[in-house]
């Protein structure tokens, strides 16, 4: 029996500034029947910002129902290294905000930081990359928000956090010490545990076989692939068993009818 639904965001609920038709209405309908959560690899916003962002599409929720890789980076830093650490950040205000509020991190532009946290940064510069590399070459702990090579926009796929992380890994000869986001189950397990929900009672809706579906299957959730984002129907046949979805839908607007909800 399905007791909760977890939605990915980019490519599932919206693409860029445009909601996928019918999805906000379907989410509102499902929210009257069971708990609905949101989990995203996108670290550009904080959970508080995502509450407002979802509201702009007509989707009402609260911060505790949202899990992001920005919060995950901050929680990982706090749980493993404590507070008030000096951190060099490649990323946007949402990531910096979570690091500062959750882990009380000291955000710095200095290359002597002991921690490098890297997420999607749409204002990336050569100087920022150079200083990040200096941090890594001095032994900074390398935290990558997610390894997504791309993310979907209205104009097509754009470089993602993983592309920036790959550049730094290639330059430094170092792999990240930890990758917080999907397909790691870290964020999903933290979200479900905070709401006392068993993985076997939940369903995850995503748009990438190698990231969303792989994570859901590994964590023991029923997996739903929607074709409104990155992966396409023809990709399923060549996907390994770990990445094959239980259900395939054109968009998440059809989720309730497919599940009998």
N, C-alpha and C positions, 0 to 999 in steps of 0.2 A: 504494500500500500504506500502510495506516495504521500509524504507528509510535508514536503518543502520543495521549492524550486529555486535553483540558483542560476541567474542569468549572467553571461558575459555581457559586455557593453558595446565596444566598438565592433561594428559589423553584425551585431545581433539586435540591439535596441535602436541604434542609430549609425549612420555613416556621416562623419563630419558634423555639420550643423543640421542635418536633416534626419528626422525620425523615420524608421522603416515603417511604411504604411500599415496601420492596424496593430502594431506592437504595443504602443502605450495603452491603448484601449484593452488589449488582451491582458496586459499586466495588471491593470486596475481591476479587471474581472476576476483574475486569479487571486488577487490579494484579499478578496472577500471570502475565499474558500480555504486558503492555507498560507503559511508564511512564504514570502517571496524575498529573496536576497540577491545581491549583485556583487560580482567578483570580477575585477579587471586587473590586467597586467599593466595598464597605463598608469605611470607614476607622475604624470604632469599635474594632477590635482590631488588635494587632500580629500579625506572622507567628507568633511564639511562642505567643500566646494562641490563634491559630487551630489550632495543632497540638493543644492541649488541648481546644478546642471541638469539633473533628472527632472526637477520641477519645471524647467524651461520646456520640457517635452510633455508636460502634463502628468508626470509620474511622481507620486508622493511616497516618500519613504523617510527613514531616519538613519542617522549616522551608524548606529549599531547594526544595521542591516546591510552595510556596505563594507567590502573588503578590497583593499587596493595594495599594489606592490609598494607604494610610497609608505603606507602605514606598516607594511611587512618589513621594510628595510629598517624603519625606526624601532620596531618591536624586536627584531633580531639584534640590533645594536644594543638596545637596552638589556635584553635578557642575557646576552653573552659577554658584554663588556662594561655594562653599567652606564652611568650618566656623565654628562659634561665632557665628552670626548671631542677632540678637535677633528673636524670632518671636512674634506674637500668634496664638493658636490658638482657633478655634471648632471644637470637636471633643472627643472623649473620650480616655481614657487611652491607648488603643492608638495613636492618631495622635501624641500627645505623646511616647510612649515611642520610637516609630520616629524621630521628629525628633531627639530627644535622643541616641539611641544611634548612629544612622547618620550624622547631620550635625552632631552635638554642638551642636545648636541651644540657645540660651538662651531658654526659654519665659518669657514675661512677660505681665503683665496691663496693662502700660503702653500708652498710645495712641501712644507715640513709636517703636514697633517699625517696622523697615524692611520687614518681611515679614508678610503676613497669610495664614495657611493655614486654609482652611475645609473642614470635613467635616460629617458628620451629628453633631448634638449634641442628645441627648435631655434635656439639662438647660439648654437655651438660655434666656437671660434678656434682658430689655430692656437692662440695663446692659452686658451682653456685646456685644450688637448695636451699642449706641451707641459703645462704645470701638473696636469693629472699624471702624465708619464713620469715626471720627476718624482711625484709621490710614490708611484709604484716601484720605481727603480731604487727608492730608499726603503722599500719594504712595507709600505702601507697595506693594510688589510683591504682587499678588493671585493666590494659588495656590488653585485649587478642586480638592478631591480628586476629585469627580465631579459630573456634572450631572444625576444621576437625580432626577426630580421626586418620585418615591415609592419606597417599598420594601415588600415584602409581609410582613405579619404575620398571626398567627392570626385577628385581628379584622378583617382587610382591609388595604387600602393605607394607609400612613402617610406623612407628609411626609418627603422625602429630602434629601440634601445639596444637590441642585440647587435645591430650594425655598428653602433658607436663602441660597444663593448668589444667587438671583434677587432676593431682598429687598435684599441688600447692593448688588447691581448697580443696582437701581432707585433706591435711596436715594443712591448715590454718582454715578450717571451713568457708571459704568465697568464694562466687561466684565472678567471675569477675564483676567489676563495669560496664564495657562495653565490648562487643564483636564486633569488627570492621567489620570483613569479612562476606561473605555469610554464612547463608541465610538472614542475615540482608540486607536490600535494600540500606544501607548508601552509599557504594561504587558505586553501579550502578546509583543511583540518582545523585550523584556528577558528575559522568562521563557524563551522558546524559545532565544534566543541563549545563555543561561547553561547550557543542556543540549545545545547543538549539535544542535538539531532544526530541520529545514526546515519552514516553514509548510505546504508542499504535502504533508507527511507526517503532519500532525496534524489533529485534529478538535476543534471547540469546541462545547460543549453549554450553551445558555443559555435564558432564559425571556422575553427581551424582543427584539422585532424591531428596534426603533429603536436599541438599544444593543448587545446581544450579537451578534445576527446581522449587523448592519451592520459591526461591528468584525471579526468572523471573515471575512466576505466580502471586506472591504477588505484584510485581511492575507493572504489567499490560503489560508485553511483551509477544510475542508469544514464547513458549519454545520448544527447540529441544534437545532431549536426544540422544547422540551418545554412542554406545556400545563399544568404544575403551578404556574406562577407568574403573571406579569402578562399577557402576550399570549395571546390566544385564537385558535382556528382561524379564526374569521370575520374576524379582523384581517388575515390573510395576503393575501386577495384585493385589498384596497385599499392594501397596502404597496408602496412603490416597488421597482424591481428590486434596489437596493442592500440592501434589508432582507428579501428573500425567502430562506428557508432551503432547504438541499438536502434535508433530511429533517425530518419532523414526527412527534413521538412524544407519547403521552399523558403518560408520565413517563420519567425516565432509567433506571428499572428495566428498560426494554425495549431499552436501547442496544445491548448485545452481540448480541442476536438480529437487530437491524436491520442491524448492520454485519457479521454473520457471524463474530463473535469469540467 
